[in-house]
Structure formats: structure tokens, C-alpha cells
Amino acid sequence: SQDSYTTSDIYNNGRNSNYNSTDDSVGNLRAISSFSIDAGRKMIMEPFINTYAYALQNVESVVMYGDDIYRYADLTINDIFDELNDELDPEELSNFVADTAVALNIWMWVVHLLYEAVYDCRAGTLRRNTAKGDYSVDLAASYYIGSGQKQGNPKTGYLLYNLAEKMGSLFGQLGNGESFVNTKILQYFDQINNRFLEKDLCKDDPMLAANELHVIVDKIIAQMSVPLIQSLIYYMKEYDTNRVVMYAMAVLPQISGCEPTTFELLFAELVTEAYPHQDAFDRIVGLLQKSYTCFGLTCEDVGSYGTSTPQCDNDEVLVSKTLVGYETSFDVRELSKIDRDILQIGMYMSLEAYDAAYNLYTMGHNSLNGTIFYTLHDLATSDDRRDAESFALFEKYFDNNSNY
């Protein structure tokens, strides 16, 4: 084991991963802390970091240790060093810091790299073997898997792939020598390589390619959320309150941009009150399961934790085909999720993250239309609006500007 000073030094200054120059000479060390410290500068245009910053802005560690809410992951780890240094022995502290860094810092950095690929594609620069080419995609894969990981082996590796293997074995989510989560994620990475990089789709039609890549990226992120949700359920059952709070911070923000009331209830019990009542387990897990659609997940994606947490029923979890009592003739559930775009744009605007709000408006995020997302921008500019009798009146009022 190592003392807390060594753990802090590795976290803040790095030890094993070098930034390499073009001639492969050793450069500065990568520090996991930098993934969070730089978040407000590097990720400000992206949806997930703004959703998390909005949801976690009133967490005690963020309020007490700094005013940069985008640094919530780093501030949380600093809080762990300050508050738990005397409570945990050095090995326990080191393990907890490592778990937190994977769930908060590394997870969001992989998300950032995936979105960087989407924006590079939109700019026409996501291409194989170019300066901005497949760099972000390969980096995302490397930070997800890590150098020491053996395929399907939960006893090797230290990053998200390893966490997915460990949780997959506990939740009945193991396939042919590998967890379902990891198999799906690697298939999505292969899809990006084979479709977008090898075929140069981002060069030929960057807007359409970026919109399709966006959907695949969000599918990867949805699967990346599975081991975090499983970890939250597992540590609730084990009544490890430190990890309950941490994994709740890693999971619940995505519910804030979908079901705000459910988020507030879960956040109050699992973060603010630090899960004081273990007998609330079934009720809390039930709320969490009903929120799986906020992550783009089904009951099968998460699975069951033994007999204590059976797999939920999709009929009780997925968005209802009935809208406040109105029986639809067609399945319009995906269309109806456009309201989440409205909610999240409001969240980002309140943070003055205007570029992120604009990206959501033009690229969508929640309402799936085949291989791309429905967007509010599409609704505002569609020629189908002319079918409405009143459209001509609005167009005339706005000086014949059809896209008023």
C-alpha cells in the first residue's frame, strides 16, 4: 500500500502516462486531475459536462472548494483527501480515490474525446491518419480500456472496461468471454473505424456523417453508464455509504436532464443525506430503474443483482405509449422525447453555456429518428410548416423570412 501523500501526488502530477511528441520522445506526464481541471475550458460546448455541472453545482465539495463547477470531479477527490484521510487507512483511501477517478474523471474524459470526434467530423477533419484524424477515437478507446487489461478478465486492468467486467459478473451480464457492455462498446468503436474513418464519410458529407456519428457516440456513452449504475446498486446493497455518494454523483446527473423531480428525490437521499436508511433500498432502486430511459437503456442492459434486485420490466420503465391519457395510433415515444431537448437547453442557458445549447438545438440529443436525432432546428425550418394555414401570416409578419 502507499501513503496518502503518494496517492495525491500520482493523482495531481501523474506517474505512468507520458505526453509524447511526434518523434516519440518522452514529454510531460498526464495527470488524471487535469481531466477535470481543464473541463470548463475543453468541454464547454458538450452536453454531458454541462448536464453534470448543472446537477452538481450545489454539492458541498463544489461549493466549499471552488467556484468552477466544471471541476466537480477534481473538487470531489480533493474533498476525499481532506475528509477521509483520517477515517480510511492508506490502502482504503488509495482504492477509493482510484474508484472515484475512474467513475468521475476518466468517464467524462472518454465522453469528451468521443464528442470531440463528432465535432471534428462536422468540420470534415475526422479522417484516418491525419493530424486530427482518428486521434480522439483511439484516445477514447485507450482511456476506456487501459494498457494492462486482458480481454474479458476482471482481474486485470483498472479502468472502465475492468469495472464493466466486474459488475457484469455480478449482474448476470457476461457473454462469450466478455461482459455484454464491453462487447457492445467495442462493436461501436469498430463501427466508427469501419464506417467513418475507413470510408472517409466525414469528408464527403460532414453534416450527415456527424449526425450519424453522434447517435453511435451516445450509444457508447449509454453503455458506459451501465457499470456506474450497477456499482451504485451494488454499494447500496453493501451499505458502503462513501461509494454510494460517489457513484450517485456519477449516475444521477443524467436523470436531472430528463426527470428533474426524480433526480431531486434520489439526489437528496443518496448524496445530500448520504443514504442514511438502508431499508429504503427497494424504493430507491425502483426509482432508479424507472429512470433507465434517461440513460438510453433498457432493463436488460443493466440486468439483475442476484435475488435482491431482480431485473425490472421494460413495460414499467420505458416511456409510455399513452400521453397523459391520450392513446396514440402510432408509436411516437421517440418523437415525444424532444421535450428533453427543451429542458436541457434551459439548463445550459442558465450556466451561460451558449455553445452547448446551440449544439443541442442544431444536433439534437434525445429524440431518435432512425440513424440521426430529431432536432428543434429541423422543426423550426421544415417546409412541412407550410401545410399550416397560419404559416403564411407568420412568414409575412417576419418580413417574408420563412425561418423566422
C-alpha positions as a printed NumPy array, in Angstrom:
array([[  0.   ,   0.   ,   0.   ],
       [  1.02 ,   3.669,  -0.336],
       [  0.531,   6.696,   1.907],
       [ -1.978,   9.437,   1.121],
       [  0.771,  11.831,   0.018],
       [  1.894,   9.4  ,  -2.698],
       [ -1.698,   8.813,  -3.795],
       [ -2.28 ,  12.568,  -4.011],
       [  0.959,  13.101,  -5.913],
       [  0.088,  10.451,  -8.507],
       [ -3.399,  11.881,  -8.935],
       [ -2.275,  15.502,  -9.234],
       [  1.01 ,  15.082, -11.123],
       [  0.839,  11.707, -12.879],
       [  3.355,   8.888, -12.92 ],
       [  2.948,   6.429, -15.791],
       [  1.399,   8.084, -18.863],
       [  3.534,  10.443, -20.937],
       [  2.574,  13.037, -23.498],
       [  4.701,  12.014, -26.477],
       [  5.961,  14.376, -29.153],
       [  5.94 ,  13.482, -32.834],
       [  9.39 ,  11.893, -32.547],
       [  8.187,   9.677, -29.668],
       [ 10.38 ,  11.377, -27.086],
       [  9.009,  11.442, -23.561],
       [  7.172,  14.617, -22.684],
       [  5.201,  15.754, -19.643],
       [  3.249,  13.289, -17.532],
       [ -0.514,  13.07 , -17.858],
       [ -2.298,  13.711, -14.577],
       [ -5.815,  12.413, -14.019],
       [ -6.617,  15.629, -12.155],
       [ -6.144,  17.596, -15.374],
       [ -9.089,  15.809, -16.991],
       [-11.355,  17.615, -14.541],
       [ -9.378,  20.837, -14.038],
       [ -9.463,  21.522, -17.793],
       [-13.118,  20.532, -18.223],
       [-14.548,  24.047, -18.252],
       [-12.128,  25.064, -20.993],
       [-12.133,  21.946, -23.167],
       [-15.671,  20.582, -22.782],
       [-17.826,  23.705, -22.534],
       [-19.553,  23.02 , -25.889],
       [-20.584,  19.478, -24.939],
       [-23.859,  18.264, -23.42 ],
       [-22.771,  15.806, -20.744],
       [-20.319,  18.042, -18.866],
       [-22.926,  20.8  , -18.734],
       [-25.62 ,  18.407, -17.522],
       [-23.306,  17.221, -14.739],
       [-22.153,  20.727, -13.838],
       [-25.757,  21.898, -13.617],
       [-26.826,  18.935, -11.48 ],
       [-23.836,  19.017,  -9.128],
       [-23.405,  22.767,  -8.695],
       [-24.749,  22.701,  -5.129],
       [-22.757,  19.679,  -3.922],
       [-20.912,  20.606,  -0.73 ],
       [-17.447,  19.838,  -2.112],
       [-18.072,  22.05 ,  -5.155],
       [-19.439,  24.92 ,  -3.064],
       [-16.692,  24.703,  -0.437],
       [-13.599,  24.06 ,  -2.529],
       [-14.034,  26.223,  -5.581],
       [-16.322,  28.212,  -7.807],
       [-15.581,  26.326, -11.037],
       [-18.474,  23.864, -11.139],
       [-16.979,  22.119, -14.161],
       [-14.194,  20.901, -11.837],
       [-16.662,  18.898,  -9.752],
       [-14.697,  15.64 , -10.191],
       [-11.392,  17.134,  -9.037],
       [-13.068,  19.016,  -6.196],
       [-14.733,  15.785,  -5.058],
       [-11.39 ,  13.97 ,  -4.916],
       [ -9.806,  16.868,  -3.012],
       [-12.69 ,  16.568,  -0.56 ],
       [-11.977,  12.838,  -0.174],
       [ -8.348,  13.563,   0.729],
       [ -9.407,  16.213,   3.261],
       [-12.381,  14.451,   4.845],
       [-11.461,  10.748,   4.717],
       [ -7.707,  10.817,   5.248],
       [ -8.1  ,  10.025,   8.95 ],
       [-11.142,   7.76 ,   8.543],
       [ -9.659,   5.332,   5.98 ],
       [ -6.352,   3.51 ,   6.129],
       [ -3.889,   4.363,   3.301],
       [ -4.86 ,   1.384,   1.145],
       [ -8.586,   2.026,   1.526],
       [ -8.062,   5.699,   0.705],
       [ -5.966,   4.876,  -2.351],
       [ -8.579,   2.414,  -3.646],
       [-11.42 ,   4.852,  -3.078],
       [ -9.606,   7.688,  -4.837],
       [ -8.875,   5.346,  -7.757],
       [-12.531,   4.26 ,  -7.977],
       [-13.642,   7.899,  -7.892],
       [-11.147,   8.947, -10.56 ],
       [-12.407,   6.214, -12.887],
       [-16.104,   6.97 , -12.315],
       [-15.86 ,  10.775, -12.465],
       [-12.639,  11.926, -14.169],
       [-11.91 ,   9.135, -16.64 ],
       [-15.569,   8.543, -17.56 ],
       [-16.172,  12.177, -18.504],
       [-12.841,  12.433, -20.334],
       [-13.789,   9.483, -22.554],
       [-17.138,  11.195, -23.208],
       [-15.255,  14.377, -24.129],
       [-12.997,  12.577, -26.602],
       [-15.992,  10.927, -28.25 ],
       [-17.735,  14.278, -28.664],
       [-14.512,  15.768, -29.978],
       [-14.718,  13.158, -32.728],
       [-18.304,  14.237, -33.515],
       [-17.323,  17.896, -33.805],
       [-14.228,  17.017, -35.853],
       [-16.476,  15.036, -38.181],
       [-18.809,  18.009, -38.543],
       [-15.783,  20.109, -39.503],
       [-14.709,  17.46 , -42.03 ],
       [-11.44 ,  16.728, -40.227],
       [-12.19 ,  13.296, -38.713],
       [-10.167,  11.211, -41.155],
       [ -7.792,   8.277, -40.967],
       [ -4.087,   9.072, -40.491],
       [ -4.359,  12.868, -40.454],
       [ -3.339,  15.363, -37.794],
       [ -6.852,  15.47 , -36.283],
       [ -7.874,  12.126, -37.799],
       [ -8.655,   9.189, -35.598],
       [ -6.675,  10.57 , -32.656],
       [ -9.669,  11.326, -30.425],
       [-11.348,   7.983, -31.227],
       [ -8.224,   5.97 , -30.412],
       [ -7.612,   8.015, -27.264],
       [-11.185,   7.386, -26.104],
       [-10.662,   3.641, -26.565],
       [ -7.324,   3.728, -24.74 ],
       [ -8.736,   5.581, -21.729],
       [-11.713,   3.255, -21.621],
       [ -9.624,   0.056, -21.737],
       [ -6.138,   0.842, -20.364],
       [ -2.783,  -0.804, -21.044],
       [ -2.975,  -3.664, -18.533],
       [ -6.374,  -5.057, -19.477],
       [ -6.799,  -8.601, -20.798],
       [ -9.973,  -9.293, -22.749],
       [-12.818, -10.438, -20.535],
       [-10.592, -10.65 , -17.455],
       [-11.923,  -8.805, -14.378],
       [ -8.657,  -9.448, -12.522],
       [ -6.597,  -7.307, -14.909],
       [ -6.867,  -3.631, -15.751],
       [ -8.004,  -0.645, -13.724],
       [-10.273,   1.458, -15.919],
       [-13.872,   1.377, -17.141],
       [-13.504,  -1.843, -19.141],
       [-12.398,  -3.569, -15.923],
       [-15.31 ,  -2.088, -13.955],
       [-17.728,  -3.341, -16.615],
       [-16.272,  -6.854, -16.314],
       [-16.545,  -6.857, -12.525],
       [-20.095,  -5.544, -12.488],
       [-21.107,  -7.711, -15.434],
       [-20.217, -10.826, -13.457],
       [-22.361,  -9.633, -10.523],
       [-25.37 ,  -8.642, -12.633],
       [-25.566, -11.654, -14.929],
       [-24.228,  -9.691, -17.874],
       [-21.474, -11.969, -19.174],
       [-21.475, -13.223, -22.749],
       [-18.896, -15.216, -24.665],
       [-15.861, -14.473, -22.51 ],
       [-16.693, -10.79 , -22.028],
       [-19.35 ,  -8.591, -20.459],
       [-22.219,  -7.526, -22.693],
       [-21.303,  -3.888, -22.073],
       [-17.728,  -4.244, -23.286],
       [-18.725,  -6.315, -26.296],
       [-21.248,  -3.661, -27.361],
       [-18.843,  -0.768, -26.796],
       [-16.047,  -2.397, -28.789],
       [-18.502,  -3.132, -31.593],
       [-19.45 ,   0.555, -31.674],
       [-15.77 ,   1.546, -31.809],
       [-15.304,  -0.874, -34.711],
       [-18.316,   0.683, -36.403],
       [-16.748,   4.136, -36.113],
       [-13.486,   2.85 , -37.568],
       [-15.048,   0.862, -40.386],
       [-17.776,   3.305, -41.429],
       [-16.497,   6.775, -40.644],
       [-12.721,   6.548, -40.767],
       [-12.01 ,   3.885, -43.379],
       [-14.722,   5.179, -45.75 ],
       [-13.967,   8.862, -45.085],
       [-17.638,   9.699, -44.514],
       [-16.857,  12.922, -42.665],
       [-15.093,  14.343, -45.703],
       [-17.829,  13.542, -48.208],
       [-20.875,  14.731, -46.207],
       [-19.704,  16.132, -42.856],
       [-23.088,  17.25 , -41.501],
       [-24.911,  13.977, -42.172],
       [-21.898,  11.909, -41.062],
       [-21.572,  13.925, -37.832],
       [-25.26 ,  13.448, -37.063],
       [-24.966,   9.676, -37.55 ],
       [-21.724,   9.521, -35.555],
       [-23.451,  11.476, -32.781],
       [-26.006,   8.671, -32.363],
       [-23.295,   5.989, -32.181],
       [-21.308,   8.053, -29.663],
       [-24.376,   8.424, -27.45 ],
       [-24.919,   4.654, -27.636],
       [-21.349,   4.144, -26.378],
       [-21.951,   6.593, -23.546],
       [-25.201,   4.843, -22.616],
       [-23.34 ,   1.545, -22.277],
       [-20.557,   3.282, -20.321],
       [-23.246,   4.306, -17.821],
       [-24.255,   0.695, -17.154],
       [-21.341,  -0.261, -14.822],
       [-21.819,   3.005, -12.932],
       [-25.5  ,   2.224, -12.329],
       [-24.63 ,  -1.354, -11.362],
       [-21.946,  -0.085,  -8.969],
       [-24.436,   2.269,  -7.331],
       [-26.906,  -0.573,  -6.773],
       [-24.165,  -2.918,  -5.547],
       [-22.733,  -0.48 ,  -2.995],
       [-26.2  ,   0.489,  -1.805],
       [-26.784,  -3.178,  -1.024],
       [-23.357,  -3.446,   0.62 ],
       [-24.121,  -0.218,   2.512],
       [-20.794,   1.398,   1.618],
       [-22.034,   4.963,   2.045],
       [-18.85 ,   6.618,   0.741],
       [-19.155,   4.801,  -2.562],
       [-22.926,   5.264,  -2.651],
       [-22.446,   9.032,  -2.595],
       [-19.672,   8.874,  -5.202],
       [-21.496,   6.611,  -7.654],
       [-24.688,   8.61 ,  -7.154],
       [-22.742,  11.682,  -8.288],
       [-21.547,   9.673, -11.305],
       [-25.054,   8.475, -12.241],
       [-27.835,  10.806, -11.112],
       [-26.967,  13.955, -13.126],
       [-28.192,  12.264, -16.308],
       [-31.63 ,  11.968, -14.684],
       [-31.658,  15.731, -13.996],
       [-31.929,  16.421, -17.717],
       [-34.848,  14.031, -18.118],
       [-36.856,  13.619, -14.892],
       [-35.933,  16.561, -12.6  ],
       [-38.304,  15.572,  -9.795],
       [-36.931,  12.022,  -9.637],
       [-33.401,  13.442,  -9.708],
       [-34.129,  15.712,  -6.738],
       [-35.582,  12.838,  -4.696],
       [-32.68 ,  10.477,  -5.412],
       [-30.057,  13.187,  -5.003],
       [-31.422,  14.203,  -1.607],
       [-31.32 ,  10.639,  -0.266],
       [-28.104,   9.383,  -1.857],
       [-25.88 ,  12.481,  -1.915],
       [-27.173,  15.179,   0.432],
       [-28.188,  12.73 ,   3.181],
       [-25.565,  10.105,   2.2  ],
       [-28.02 ,   7.177,   2.094],
       [-28.981,   7.156,   5.784],
       [-31.655,   4.43 ,   5.582],
       [-30.648,   1.069,   4.123],
       [-34.262,  -0.086,   4.389],
       [-35.059,   2.383,   1.566],
       [-33.075,   0.207,  -0.869],
       [-36.049,  -1.269,  -2.766],
       [-37.791,   2.076,  -3.135],
       [-34.678,   3.881,  -4.331],
       [-33.736,   1.137,  -6.788],
       [-37.299,   1.222,  -8.109],
       [-36.98 ,   4.955,  -8.828],
       [-33.606,   4.402, -10.426],
       [-34.928,   1.614, -12.644],
       [-37.828,   3.754, -13.826],
       [-35.223,   6.291, -14.954],
       [-33.242,   3.941, -17.216],
       [-34.75 ,   5.621, -20.268],
       [-32.905,   8.804, -19.23 ],
       [-29.672,   6.939, -19.984],
       [-30.921,   5.391, -23.213],
       [-31.012,   1.988, -21.509],
       [-33.427,  -0.897, -21.022],
       [-33.862,  -3.291, -18.112],
       [-31.868,  -5.953, -19.993],
       [-28.901,  -3.597, -20.292],
       [-28.47 ,  -3.367, -16.518],
       [-29.606,  -6.862, -15.54 ],
       [-30.257,  -8.116, -12.013],
       [-28.149,  -8.289,  -8.868],
       [-28.924, -11.78 ,  -7.606],
       [-32.294, -12.24 ,  -5.964],
       [-32.156,  -8.969,  -4.041],
       [-32.511,  -6.81 ,  -7.167],
       [-34.432,  -8.622,  -9.91 ],
       [-34.356,  -7.287, -13.434],
       [-37.017,  -4.662, -13.973],
       [-39.84 ,  -4.841, -16.521],
       [-39.461,  -2.663, -19.627],
       [-43.227,  -2.101, -19.746],
       [-42.912,  -0.278, -16.427],
       [-39.711,   1.573, -17.328],
       [-39.891,   2.737, -20.933],
       [-41.75 ,   5.9  , -21.914],
       [-45.463,   5.116, -22.129],
       [-47.21 ,   4.934, -25.493],
       [-50.082,   6.771, -23.793],
       [-49.522,  10.511, -23.379],
       [-51.453,  11.863, -20.349],
       [-54.337,   9.592, -21.209],
       [-54.22 ,  10.133, -24.974],
       [-53.96 ,   6.842, -26.861],
       [-51.729,   7.317, -29.907],
       [-52.311,   5.363, -33.115],
       [-48.581,   5.218, -33.809],
       [-45.561,   4.743, -31.556],
       [-44.438,   8.353, -31.079],
       [-42.35 ,   7.8  , -27.959],
       [-39.099,   8.884, -29.589],
       [-40.742,  11.988, -31.03 ],
       [-42.112,  12.925, -27.609],
       [-38.607,  12.967, -26.118],
       [-37.94 ,  16.253, -27.92 ],
       [-39.197,  17.884, -24.702],
       [-35.944,  16.776, -23.077],
       [-34.053,  18.928, -25.584],
       [-36.097,  21.908, -24.36 ],
       [-35.329,  21.093, -20.716],
       [-31.604,  20.649, -21.301],
       [-31.247,  23.796, -23.403],
       [-32.714,  25.703, -20.471],
       [-30.184,  24.069, -18.136],
       [-27.258,  25.028, -20.375],
       [-28.512,  28.577, -20.862],
       [-28.655,  29.023, -17.084],
       [-24.948,  28.112, -16.995],
       [-24.275,  30.559, -19.865],
       [-23.046,  27.567, -21.882],
       [-24.492,  29.049, -25.044],
       [-22.449,  26.99 , -27.499],
       [-23.619,  23.785, -25.832],
       [-27.219,  24.995, -26.025],
       [-26.8  ,  25.832, -29.717],
       [-25.223,  22.45 , -30.449],
       [-28.155,  20.727, -28.77 ],
       [-30.604,  22.879, -30.732],
       [-28.975,  22.04 , -34.081],
       [-27.82 ,  18.451, -33.463],
       [-30.408,  17.1  , -31.034],
       [-29.684,  14.642, -28.253],
       [-32.767,  12.804, -27.04 ],
       [-35.276,  12.089, -29.805],
       [-34.044,   9.37 , -32.152],
       [-35.054,   9.372, -35.822],
       [-33.511,   6.246, -37.332],
       [-29.757,   6.878, -37.587],
       [-29.905,  10.55 , -36.544],
       [-31.659,  12.671, -33.916],
       [-34.731,  14.807, -34.428],
       [-33.766,  18.414, -33.714],
       [-35.601,  21.585, -32.762],
       [-33.749,  23.277, -35.604],
       [-35.315,  20.849, -38.081],
       [-38.777,  21.582, -36.702],
       [-38.15 ,  25.323, -36.999],
       [-37.007,  25.164, -40.625],
       [-39.05 ,  22.316, -42.128],
       [-41.011,  23.032, -45.323],
       [-43.843,  20.975, -43.833],
       [-44.778,  24.049, -41.789],
       [-46.351,  25.46 , -44.947],
       [-49.167,  22.947, -44.545],
       [-50.413,  25.01 , -41.614],
       [-52.845,  27.707, -42.73 ],
       [-51.414,  30.254, -40.306],
       [-47.823,  29.827, -41.515],
       [-48.198,  32.446, -44.264],
       [-49.316,  35.008, -41.687],
       [-46.23 ,  34.446, -39.545],
       [-43.951,  34.489, -42.575],
       [-45.421,  37.788, -43.746],
       [-45.172,  39.314, -40.259],
       [-41.454,  38.47 , -40.153],
       [-40.738,  40.237, -43.469],
       [-41.207,  37.091, -45.542],
       [-38.482,  35.256, -43.608],
       [-39.677,  31.644, -43.619],
       [-37.151,  30.672, -40.924],
       [-38.177,  33.4  , -38.502]])
